[in-house]
Amino acid sequence: MSYGTDEGSVFRPPRLFRWMLSTFLSASDRRAVLSELEELFRRRLERDGAAPAAIWLRRQCRQYPTHLITERLASMASFSFNRGGFDP
């Protein structure tokens, strides 16, 4: 994971996080998520400094996949119920 403290700093989320995004999102959605995350990271970097921004990014990278998987499972469950003739 790379973080910088100057204008040309490198933003690179953890490899596992990037793998999760590539597994669960389309290429365009993945680019959108990473772009948004980078923008928010850079704002934190400017406002709070490198260490707080890095902590924030790690927290986001831990929480987002859980949210993504939960959403995907809920979507799959809804699809299964509707296809199987169950209409809650």
N, C-alpha and C positions, 0 to 999 in steps of 0.2 A: 504494500500500500504506500503510495507516495503522496506527500503533502509538501507544499512549499510555503515560504513566508514572503515571497516577493511577487510582483505582477506576473512574472512568467512561470509561476508555480505549476507543478504537475498534479493533476487530479486523476487518481487511479484507485477506484474502489477495489476491495479484495477480490481475488480470483474466484473464490466460491460464490460471492455475491453476483459477479458477472455471469457465472455459469448458471445460477438460478434464474437470472433474467432471461438468458438465452433459451433455457428449457421451457419457461412458462409464458414468454411474451413473443409477439411477432417482432420482426426487425424494426419496424417503424415505432411500435410501442416502446421497445427497448431503448431506442435512440431518444425518445421523448423523456422517458424516466431518467436516463443518465444525464441528459441535458438539464433537466429541472434540478436534479440532485447537485450537479456541478454548479449551477447558478446559485443555489442556496448555500452550498459550501463556500463559494468565493465571497458571498456576502458576510457569512460568519467569520471567515478569515480576515476580512477587512475590519469588521466591527470588533471582534473579540480576540483575534490573534490565532496563531497556529495551533497551540495545544487545545483550546476549547473547540476550535473548528474540527480538529481531528477526532476529539471525543464525540462530538455531535455526529460526524460522519459514521463512525463505528456503530453508534447507537442506531442510526437509520439503516445501516446495512444489516444489522441483526434483526430489526423489527419488520422491515418491509417484506422479506420472503415469507414470514409467518402470515402476514396479511394477505399476500398474494396466493399462497397455498389455501388458506381458509376460503378465500373468495372463489378459487377454482373448484374446490370440493363442493361448496354450496351450489355452484352453477351445475356441476355434474349431477348432484343429488336431485336438483330440480328437474333436470333433463330426464333422468332415469324415471322419476315418478310420473312425469307427463307422458313419456313413451310407453310406460308399462300399464297405462290405463288408470293409474291412481291420480285423482284430482283432489288434492287437499282443500 
